[in-house]
Amino acid sequence: MSRSVPNAQFKKIGKSLFTRGLVSSHSGNLSVRLDGGRMAITRRGSQLGALRDQDIIVTGISTDDDQTQLASVELPVHRAILEATGAGAIVHAHPPHAIALSMTEPEIVSEQAELYELGTIKVLGWNENVKPGAMAEAIAETLKTQKLALVYGHGTFAIGADLEEACKYTAGLEEACQVLWLVKTLRTK
């Protein structure tokens, strides 16, 4: 069975991430694995909350072509993840509470039910200035055994069979981080 570009799912998940505050105007990116060593990924600088068909770029997972330069700056990370894992889709988001906690905690540990499935999330690149497109190998290595990676001050990369599953992990971590943030705030009073 051939997998075609799921434009409707890109648009649905992009809008969901934006309306939930998990990405801002022009941040974050999405990708899916296609047949034949290909992938679909959001265009560099696109608005996830208002994706258009032309904002979804098809390129090679391990090879460049004339569309590669249009792809998100996070393309090296998405490629490394797809090459290292069996993921069908990737969501890279900038959930604010998760990012804030990534800058104060070397790992996120929660007793909240939403995080049980994810386990303890270690912060990658702890106390480093991580640039977009960096740490591809470390992120991919983490995602061999976990559904989600959290990068210091930068955000999350979540994998799933499809974009909806990867979005679920992203939203679950952010919700757990909101609760942890509130608990920390209440304990200081």
Sequence and secondary structure as in RCSB ss.txt:
>XXXX:A:sequence
MSRSVPNAQFKKIGKSLFTRGLVSSHSGNLSVRLDGGRMAITRRGSQLGALRDQDIIVTGISTDDDQTQLASVEL
PVHRAILEATGAGAIVHAHPPHAIALSMTEPEIVSEQAELYELGTIKVLGWNENVKPGAMAEAIAETLKTQKLAL
VYGHGTFAIGADLEEACKYTAGLEEACQVLWLVKTLRTK
>XXXX:A:secstr
      HHHHHHHHHHHHHTTSS TT  EEEEE STTEEEEEBTT  GGG  GGGEEEEESSS  TTGGGB TTH
HHHHHHHHHS  SEEEEE  HHHHHHHTT SEE   SHHHHTT  EEEETTTS   TT  HHHHHHHTTT SEEE
ETTTEEEEEESSHHHHHHHHHHHHHHHHHHHHHHHHHT 
